[in-house]
Amino acid sequence: MPIETIGVGTVDQAARSQTLFREVNEHIAKLTSLASDTGFSLFICECSDTSCAESLEITPEEYEAVRSNGTRFLLVPGHQLEGIERVVDGNGRFLVVEKVGRAAAVVDADNPRRS
């Protein structure tokens, strides 16, 4: 969806939905200590669709690389929103998106790892 059709309230709401999913994944990471027999942990998609419940297989290194930037999120391919985020990385298992503009400010302010 182009940014011209997304209102300020919608941008804020979409960004806050993603911060909620990021927070859930932070709790998953703590509970599992990012360890499994396969080297992968299951996390939830951090897209802004509040009804999304798709899972992602992520290695500890991949997860920490994304979490090192407060404006980046892990998504199932195709779940990105044009205009408020841009794809910065990805592979066959997931995409990494970075919020832009107002959305970046909203999610960075809610970053649980922010000092």
Sine and cosine of phi, psi and omega as CSV:
sin_phi,cos_phi,sin_psi,cos_psi,sin_omega,cos_omega
0.00,0.00,0.79,-0.61,0.00,-1.00
-0.92,0.38,0.51,-0.86,-0.04,-1.00
-0.88,0.48,-0.49,0.87,-0.02,-1.00
-0.86,0.50,-0.41,0.91,-0.04,-1.00
-0.99,-0.15,0.02,1.00,-0.02,-1.00
-0.97,-0.23,0.87,-0.50,0.01,-1.00
-0.98,0.21,0.27,-0.96,-0.02,-1.00
-0.84,0.54,-0.72,0.70,0.02,-1.00
-0.88,0.48,-0.63,0.78,0.02,-1.00
-0.92,0.39,-0.65,0.76,0.05,-1.00
-0.87,0.49,-0.74,0.67,0.01,-1.00
-0.88,0.48,-0.69,0.72,-0.02,-1.00
-0.90,0.43,-0.70,0.72,0.02,-1.00
-0.89,0.46,-0.69,0.73,0.01,-1.00
-0.90,0.44,-0.68,0.73,-0.01,-1.00
-0.92,0.38,-0.55,0.83,0.08,-1.00
-0.88,0.48,-0.67,0.74,0.00,-1.00
-0.93,0.38,-0.58,0.82,0.02,-1.00
-0.92,0.39,-0.53,0.85,0.07,-1.00
-0.90,0.44,-0.73,0.69,0.01,-1.00
-0.90,0.43,-0.60,0.80,0.06,-1.00
-0.88,0.47,-0.67,0.74,0.01,-1.00
-0.89,0.45,-0.66,0.75,0.06,-1.00
-0.87,0.49,-0.71,0.71,0.00,-1.00
-0.91,0.41,-0.54,0.84,0.08,-1.00
-0.89,0.45,-0.64,0.77,0.04,-1.00
-0.93,0.37,-0.65,0.76,0.06,-1.00
-0.86,0.50,-0.71,0.70,-0.01,-1.00
-0.86,0.51,-0.68,0.73,0.01,-1.00
-0.92,0.40,-0.67,0.75,-0.04,-1.00
-0.93,0.37,-0.59,0.81,-0.04,-1.00
-1.00,-0.07,-0.12,0.99,-0.07,-1.00
0.79,0.61,0.45,0.89,0.02,-1.00
0.79,0.61,0.60,0.80,0.00,-1.00
-0.78,-0.62,0.64,-0.77,0.12,-0.99
-0.42,-0.91,0.17,-0.98,-0.01,-1.00
-0.91,0.41,-0.47,0.88,-0.06,-1.00
-1.00,-0.04,-0.20,0.98,-0.08,-1.00
1.00,0.03,-0.04,1.00,0.03,-1.00
-0.91,-0.42,0.50,-0.86,0.14,-0.99
-0.85,-0.52,0.48,-0.88,0.04,-1.00
-1.00,-0.03,0.77,-0.64,0.06,-1.00
-0.79,-0.62,0.24,-0.97,0.03,-1.00
-1.00,-0.09,0.47,-0.88,0.07,-1.00
-0.88,0.48,0.69,-0.73,-0.04,-1.00
-0.98,-0.21,0.50,0.86,0.02,-1.00
-0.96,0.30,0.13,-0.99,-0.06,-1.00
-1.00,0.07,0.01,1.00,0.04,-1.00
-0.99,0.17,0.95,-0.30,-0.07,-1.00
-0.90,0.43,-0.26,0.96,0.03,-1.00
-1.00,-0.07,-0.03,1.00,0.00,-1.00
-0.96,0.29,0.74,-0.67,0.05,-1.00
-0.73,-0.68,0.43,0.90,-0.02,-1.00
-0.97,0.24,0.53,-0.85,-0.04,-1.00
-0.96,-0.29,0.35,-0.94,0.00,-1.00
-0.77,-0.64,0.62,-0.78,0.11,-0.99
-0.99,-0.13,0.86,-0.50,-0.10,-0.99
-0.75,-0.66,0.65,-0.76,0.12,-0.99
-0.99,0.13,0.35,-0.94,0.05,-1.00
-0.83,0.55,-0.64,0.76,-0.01,-1.00
-0.91,0.42,-0.67,0.74,0.03,-1.00
-0.90,0.44,-0.69,0.72,-0.02,-1.00
-0.88,0.47,-0.74,0.67,-0.03,-1.00
-0.91,0.42,-0.57,0.82,0.04,-1.00
-0.89,0.46,-0.66,0.75,0.03,-1.00
-0.93,0.35,-0.69,0.72,-0.04,-1.00
-0.92,0.39,-0.26,0.97,0.00,-1.00
-0.94,0.33,-0.17,0.98,0.03,-1.00
-0.81,-0.59,0.88,-0.47,-0.09,-1.00
-0.92,0.39,-0.14,0.99,0.00,-1.00
-0.96,-0.27,0.16,0.99,-0.04,-1.00
-0.94,-0.35,0.55,-0.84,-0.06,-1.00
-0.66,-0.76,0.41,-0.91,0.04,-1.00
-0.99,-0.14,0.80,-0.60,-0.04,-1.00
-0.72,-0.69,0.44,-0.90,0.22,-0.97
-0.94,0.35,0.70,-0.71,0.03,-1.00
-0.79,0.61,0.71,-0.70,-0.02,-1.00
0.99,-0.11,-0.15,0.99,-0.03,-1.00
-1.00,-0.06,0.03,1.00,-0.02,-1.00
-0.96,0.29,0.47,-0.88,0.02,-1.00
-0.93,-0.36,0.94,-0.35,0.03,-1.00
-0.88,0.48,0.70,-0.72,0.05,-1.00
0.97,-0.24,-0.51,0.86,0.05,-1.00
-0.89,-0.45,-0.12,0.99,0.06,-1.00
-0.46,-0.89,0.40,-0.92,0.04,-1.00
-0.76,-0.65,0.56,-0.83,0.03,-1.00
-0.96,0.26,0.80,-0.60,0.00,-1.00
-0.90,-0.43,-0.24,0.97,0.00,-1.00
-0.23,-0.97,0.18,-0.98,0.07,-1.00
0.26,-0.97,0.15,-0.99,0.06,-1.00
-0.48,-0.87,-0.25,-0.97,-0.02,-1.00
-0.94,0.35,-0.26,0.97,-0.05,-1.00
-0.99,-0.11,-0.51,0.86,-0.06,-1.00
-0.31,-0.95,0.24,-0.97,0.14,-0.99
-0.91,-0.40,0.47,-0.88,0.18,-0.98
-0.93,-0.38,0.84,-0.55,0.04,-1.00
-0.91,-0.41,0.44,-0.90,0.05,-1.00
-0.85,-0.53,0.79,-0.61,0.04,-1.00
-0.92,0.38,0.52,-0.85,0.03,-1.00
-0.80,-0.60,0.37,-0.93,0.07,-1.00
0.88,0.48,-0.63,-0.77,-0.03,-1.00
-0.84,0.55,-0.63,0.77,-0.01,-1.00
-0.87,0.49,-0.61,0.80,0.02,-1.00
-0.89,0.46,-0.67,0.74,0.01,-1.00
-0.90,0.43,-0.65,0.76,-0.01,-1.00
-0.90,0.44,-0.76,0.65,-0.07,-1.00
-0.95,0.30,-0.55,0.83,0.02,-1.00
-0.92,0.39,-0.60,0.80,0.05,-1.00
-0.90,0.44,-0.50,0.87,0.00,-1.00
-1.00,-0.10,0.19,0.98,-0.05,-1.00
-0.92,0.39,0.88,-0.47,-0.04,-1.00
-0.93,0.37,-0.28,0.96,0.01,-1.00
-0.99,-0.15,0.09,1.00,-0.01,-1.00
-0.94,0.35,0.73,-0.68,-0.03,-1.00
-0.98,0.21,0.00,0.00,0.00,0.00
